[in-house]
């Protein structure tokens, strides 16, 4: 049975998807925010729709949005929302963008919805209830050998400037295949067992909060590159099918 919180997140994601579909490939005006990232009418309107639904059903919950601001970040229950993660893809009419909605309860991520309307995928998960993609249960792979592993990467600028870069190169030389699917795509693939490891070094919590829950509920492990718990200040990712996690962490010389 779907919880009220998950149903609200799914309804909010669908409301956002309707707005996004109506504006996709419409050559919208693009504005640049103070952090040099782009924003469009679709970003703002879809987040407003999400916020309206979530706030109406759970008025005491906090809200941390990419576009419309923050409210009660110290609340026991906090919604984390990125209405269009991948606005640059959206603007360039590339379908690799998504709506990310997560719920953090007392500092722990417990629910996630990842909606990619142009790509045609909807993933969701709730703590203790497994992960689903387009209505079907999903699970990570059981690959246990790095020599057979497929690794996907994204946002590696910080890693490229760190002492770990040479170790990363050695890791790539030991695996089966390297890809750079990026954004929501490689996390959906990881959660359904189509690849085995995701490595990123320049992320925002709003980009990964929902995906953290989805990968974990699919049986995987999701930490930062040092092996630490994902939280509001997380900026890097090591996500795996679980069994490969200590092997990759050791290969990159990351420690708990």
Secondary structure, DSSP 8 states (H G I E B T S, - for coil): ---HHHHHHHHHHHHHHHHHHHHTTS----EE-TTS-EE-HHHHHHHHHHHHHHHHH-TTSEEEESSS-EE-TTSSEEEEEEEEETHHHHHTT-S--EEEEEEEETTEEEEEEEEETTTTEEEEEETTS-EEETTEEE-------GGG-EEEEE--HHHHTSTTHHHHHHHHHHSSEEE---HHHHHHHHHTTS--EEEESS--HHHHHHHHHHHHHTT-EEE-TTS----TT---EEEE-STTHHHHHHHTT---
